[in-house]
Amino acid sequence: MPTKPFEKLLYRELRKVEAKKIIDIASPLLSEEINYATWIFMRCQDSMKGTAPDEALPILVSYYHVIEMTDGIEVLFSQSCAVPAIPLLRSAFEALLTIEYILKENSQRRAFSWLVCYTHNRIKLYELFDISTQKGREFKAALTSSGLDKYTDFQAIPNIKKSIENLKSLLGSPGYKIAEDEYQEYKTRKKTINWYNLFNGPNDLRSLSKYLNRLPEYDLLYRGWSNIAHAVDLSHFLSRTKSGSPSFRPLRNHEELAQVAKMASIFIIDATKQMINKYRHGENKNFGTWYLKEVRQSYLSL
């Protein structure tokens, strides 16, 4: 017979009933914003076809990422899951920062900085699966010693050396070459490289957020809520009984649904505005009309 949950800790249907007022606003709001964003994504994709090869990819994939993370947040909201949505919210925020930083200025150079760092990370991943090398053998041995080989179908990627060489040759192609030279120079000074570090960019995510006037959002997501993502939090899970002793809150507590929903809504709307302003400028009026009709009142209701 299937196991029933301990209902004082997990009572799924009751949690949804308790959060119904917020869910009935937040889920349709985010769904509407996601649906609208899918159309903007496709139209922007068409508008970007004339750019330099690969230049559009970092912006497109980052906007896609915002849409997908927001979609995941909406699914969690529909089940009154606020706290598990916070890591997705952070991920959407970082994708929004990518869009804003690339589009702010020096767009081509910044886009290829993103691509160069991605390519180097891909090469490092492929090298782990090349069992003809010391690094590949060590990785396979580590899987075996940890017991993960029983659950992981470790197979060398066919033509792995050719794949690595193709990626390395890409780094010398037009667009990539300038960013690759900067990457190699930066590598002589720093061990850890984030794509936005290149060409005298911000030193870290907080500096990037400050540069883009997103410091309040950063401080909330990476200070106030950081412990949740790193699994070292108490405040979101503990409460006090009437006698004053600590007690675990029920799972799917809805107290932060409204705040997370507001931020998720802001991030996808801001990402969509960025894309329209850059690639579909003629749609600004339609966007404003849609926002006033379908979004504004629901957002204010939160």
C-alpha positions as CSV (number, residue, x, y, z in Angstrom):
1,M,0.0,0.0,0.0
2,P,1.5,3.5,-0.9
3,T,2.9,5.4,1.9
4,K,0.9,8.4,3.2
5,P,2.8,11.5,4.3
6,F,3.0,12.7,7.9
7,E,0.3,15.3,7.4
8,K,1.5,17.7,10.1
9,L,4.7,18.1,8.0
10,L,3.3,17.6,4.5
11,Y,-0.4,18.1,3.7
12,R,-0.4,18.9,0.0
13,E,-4.0,19.7,-0.6
14,L,-4.3,21.8,2.6
15,R,-1.3,23.9,1.6
16,K,-2.8,24.6,-1.8
17,V,-6.1,25.6,-0.1
18,E,-4.3,28.0,2.2
19,A,-2.3,29.5,-0.7
20,K,-5.3,29.6,-3.1
21,K,-5.7,33.3,-3.1
22,I,-2.1,33.9,-4.1
23,I,-1.9,30.9,-6.4
24,D,-5.0,32.1,-8.3
25,I,-3.2,35.4,-9.0
26,A,0.5,34.3,-9.4
27,S,0.1,31.2,-11.6
28,P,-2.1,32.9,-14.3
29,L,0.1,36.0,-14.2
30,L,3.3,34.1,-14.8
31,S,1.7,31.8,-17.4
32,E,0.6,34.9,-19.3
33,E,4.1,36.4,-19.2
34,I,5.6,33.1,-20.2
35,N,3.2,32.7,-23.1
36,Y,3.9,36.2,-24.4
37,A,7.6,35.7,-24.1
38,T,7.6,32.6,-26.3
39,W,6.2,34.7,-29.2
40,I,8.8,37.5,-28.6
41,F,11.5,34.8,-28.5
42,M,10.6,33.5,-31.9
43,R,10.2,36.9,-33.5
44,C,13.6,38.1,-32.0
45,Q,15.2,35.0,-33.3
46,D,14.0,35.9,-36.8
47,S,15.3,39.5,-36.4
48,M,18.8,38.4,-35.3
49,K,19.5,36.3,-38.3
50,G,21.6,39.1,-39.9
51,T,24.1,39.3,-37.0
52,A,27.6,37.8,-37.0
53,P,27.7,34.0,-36.8
54,D,27.0,32.8,-33.3
55,E,26.8,36.4,-31.9
56,A,23.1,36.1,-31.1
57,L,23.4,32.8,-29.3
58,P,24.3,34.1,-25.8
59,I,21.4,36.6,-25.8
60,L,18.9,34.1,-27.2
61,V,19.9,31.3,-24.9
62,S,19.8,33.6,-21.9
63,Y,16.2,34.8,-22.8
64,Y,15.2,31.2,-23.3
65,H,16.7,30.4,-19.9
66,V,14.6,33.2,-18.2
67,I,11.5,31.8,-19.9
68,E,12.2,28.2,-18.8
69,M,13.1,29.0,-15.2
70,T,10.0,31.2,-14.9
71,D,7.9,28.3,-16.3
72,G,9.4,26.0,-13.6
73,I,8.6,28.6,-10.9
74,E,5.0,28.7,-12.1
75,V,4.7,24.9,-11.9
76,L,6.0,25.1,-8.3
77,F,3.6,27.9,-7.4
78,S,0.6,25.9,-8.6
79,Q,1.5,23.4,-5.9
80,S,2.3,26.0,-3.2
81,C,6.1,25.5,-3.3
82,A,7.7,28.9,-2.7
83,V,11.0,28.0,-1.1
84,P,12.1,25.5,-3.9
85,A,11.4,28.2,-6.4
86,I,14.1,30.5,-5.0
87,P,17.1,28.7,-6.7
88,L,15.2,29.0,-10.0
89,L,14.6,32.7,-9.4
90,R,18.3,33.2,-8.9
91,S,19.0,31.4,-12.1
92,A,16.6,33.6,-14.0
93,F,18.2,36.6,-12.5
94,E,21.6,35.6,-13.7
95,A,20.3,35.1,-17.2
96,L,18.7,38.5,-17.1
97,L,22.0,40.1,-16.0
98,T,23.6,38.4,-19.1
99,I,21.1,39.9,-21.4
100,E,21.4,43.4,-19.9
101,Y,25.2,43.3,-19.8
102,I,25.6,42.2,-23.4
103,L,23.0,44.6,-24.8
104,K,24.2,47.6,-22.7
105,E,27.4,48.3,-24.9
106,N,30.1,46.5,-26.8
107,S,27.6,43.8,-27.5
108,Q,29.6,41.8,-30.0
109,R,32.7,41.7,-27.8
110,R,30.7,40.7,-24.8
111,A,28.7,38.0,-26.7
112,F,31.9,36.4,-27.8
113,S,33.4,36.6,-24.3
114,W,30.4,34.5,-23.2
115,L,30.9,32.1,-26.1
116,V,34.7,31.7,-25.5
117,C,34.1,30.9,-21.8
118,Y,31.4,28.5,-22.7
119,T,33.6,26.8,-25.2
120,H,36.5,26.4,-22.7
121,N,34.1,24.9,-20.2
122,R,32.8,22.5,-22.8
123,I,36.4,21.4,-23.7
124,K,37.1,20.7,-20.0
125,L,33.9,18.6,-19.8
126,Y,34.8,16.6,-22.9
127,E,38.3,16.0,-21.6
128,L,36.8,14.2,-18.6
129,F,35.3,11.6,-21.0
130,D,38.5,11.0,-23.0
131,I,39.7,7.9,-21.3
132,S,42.9,7.9,-23.4
133,T,44.2,10.8,-21.2
134,Q,45.3,10.8,-17.6
135,K,42.5,13.2,-16.7
136,G,39.9,10.9,-18.3
137,R,41.2,7.8,-16.6
138,E,41.2,9.6,-13.2
139,F,37.6,10.7,-13.7
140,K,36.5,7.2,-14.6
141,A,38.4,5.8,-11.6
142,A,36.8,8.4,-9.3
143,L,33.3,7.2,-10.5
144,T,34.3,3.6,-9.8
145,S,35.7,4.3,-6.3
146,S,32.5,6.3,-5.3
147,G,30.2,3.6,-6.6
148,L,28.6,5.9,-9.1
149,D,29.8,3.7,-12.0
150,K,26.9,1.4,-11.1
151,Y,24.4,4.1,-11.9
152,T,26.3,6.0,-14.5
153,D,26.6,4.7,-18.0
154,F,30.1,6.0,-18.5
155,Q,31.1,5.8,-22.2
156,A,33.7,7.7,-24.0
157,I,32.1,10.1,-26.4
158,P,32.6,8.8,-30.0
159,N,35.4,10.8,-31.8
160,I,36.0,12.7,-28.6
161,K,39.4,14.0,-29.7
162,K,37.9,15.3,-32.9
163,S,35.2,17.1,-30.9
164,I,37.8,18.7,-28.7
165,E,39.8,19.8,-31.7
166,N,36.7,21.3,-33.4
167,L,36.0,23.3,-30.3
168,K,39.6,24.5,-30.1
169,S,39.6,25.5,-33.7
170,L,36.4,27.5,-33.1
171,L,38.3,29.7,-30.7
172,G,40.5,30.9,-33.5
173,S,37.6,31.9,-35.8
174,P,36.4,35.4,-36.5
175,G,34.7,36.9,-33.5
176,Y,36.0,34.4,-31.1
177,K,39.7,35.2,-31.7
178,I,39.7,38.6,-30.0
179,A,37.8,37.3,-26.9
180,E,40.1,34.2,-26.9
181,D,43.2,36.4,-26.8
182,E,41.7,38.3,-23.9
183,Y,40.8,35.0,-22.1
184,Q,44.3,33.7,-22.4
185,E,45.8,37.0,-21.1
186,Y,43.3,37.1,-18.2
187,K,44.1,33.5,-17.4
188,T,47.7,34.5,-16.6
189,R,46.4,36.8,-13.8
190,K,43.4,34.9,-12.4
191,K,42.6,31.2,-11.9
192,T,38.8,31.6,-12.0
193,I,37.3,33.3,-15.1
194,N,33.7,34.4,-15.5
195,W,32.8,35.6,-19.0
196,Y,31.9,39.1,-17.8
197,N,35.4,39.5,-16.3
198,L,37.0,39.9,-19.7
199,F,37.8,43.3,-21.2
200,N,37.9,45.0,-17.8
201,G,34.5,43.8,-16.8
202,P,33.1,43.4,-13.3
203,N,35.0,41.3,-10.9
204,D,32.1,39.2,-9.6
205,L,28.4,38.8,-9.8
206,R,27.7,41.5,-7.1
207,S,29.8,44.0,-9.1
208,L,28.0,43.0,-12.3
209,S,24.7,43.6,-10.5
210,K,25.8,47.0,-9.2
211,Y,27.0,48.0,-12.7
212,L,23.5,47.1,-14.0
213,N,21.7,48.8,-11.1
214,R,20.5,45.5,-9.8
215,L,22.1,45.6,-6.4
216,P,18.9,45.4,-4.3
217,E,17.8,42.2,-6.2
218,Y,21.3,40.7,-5.8
219,D,21.3,41.4,-2.0
220,L,18.0,39.8,-1.5
221,L,18.8,36.7,-3.7
222,Y,22.4,36.2,-2.6
223,R,22.3,37.4,0.9
224,G,18.7,37.1,2.2
225,W,18.0,33.9,0.4
226,S,21.4,32.6,-0.3
227,N,21.4,30.0,2.5
228,I,18.4,28.3,0.9
229,A,20.3,27.6,-2.3
230,H,23.3,26.3,-0.3
231,A,21.3,24.2,2.1
232,V,22.5,26.0,5.2
233,D,19.3,27.9,6.2
234,L,17.2,27.8,9.4
235,S,14.9,30.8,9.2
236,H,12.7,29.5,6.4
237,F,12.1,26.2,8.0
238,L,11.8,26.8,11.7
239,S,9.0,28.5,13.7
240,R,8.1,28.8,17.4
241,T,5.4,26.9,19.2
242,K,3.2,28.7,21.7
243,S,5.5,27.6,24.5
244,G,8.5,29.2,22.6
245,S,10.3,26.0,21.6
246,P,11.5,25.7,18.0
247,S,9.4,23.7,15.6
248,F,9.6,22.8,11.9
249,R,7.2,24.6,9.6
250,P,5.0,22.5,7.4
251,L,6.4,21.8,3.9
252,R,5.1,23.9,1.1
253,N,4.7,26.9,3.4
254,H,3.2,29.7,1.3
255,E,4.4,32.8,3.2
256,E,6.9,33.9,0.5
257,L,4.8,33.0,-2.6
258,A,3.8,36.6,-3.2
259,Q,7.4,38.0,-2.9
260,V,8.9,35.3,-5.1
261,A,6.1,35.8,-7.7
262,K,6.7,39.5,-7.9
263,M,10.4,39.1,-8.5
264,A,9.8,36.3,-11.1
265,S,7.3,38.5,-12.9
266,I,9.7,41.5,-12.9
267,F,12.6,39.4,-14.3
268,I,10.7,38.0,-17.2
269,I,9.1,41.3,-18.0
270,D,12.4,43.1,-17.9
271,A,14.1,40.5,-20.1
272,T,11.2,40.8,-22.6
273,K,11.5,44.6,-22.6
274,Q,15.2,44.3,-23.3
275,M,14.6,42.0,-26.2
276,I,11.9,44.1,-27.7
277,N,13.9,47.4,-27.3
278,K,16.9,45.8,-29.1
279,Y,15.3,43.6,-31.8
280,R,11.6,44.4,-32.1
281,H,11.5,48.1,-31.4
282,G,8.4,48.6,-33.4
283,E,6.5,46.4,-31.0
284,N,7.0,48.7,-27.9
285,K,3.5,50.1,-28.2
286,N,1.9,46.6,-28.5
287,F,3.9,45.5,-25.5
288,G,2.7,48.4,-23.5
289,T,-0.9,47.7,-24.4
290,W,-0.6,44.1,-23.5
291,Y,1.1,44.9,-20.2
292,L,-1.6,47.2,-19.1
293,K,-4.4,44.8,-20.1
294,E,-3.0,41.5,-19.1
295,V,-0.3,42.0,-16.4
296,R,-0.4,45.2,-14.4
297,Q,-3.5,44.7,-12.3
298,S,-2.6,41.1,-11.5
299,Y,0.9,42.2,-10.5
300,L,-0.4,44.9,-8.2
301,S,-2.9,42.4,-6.7
302,L,0.1,40.4,-5.3
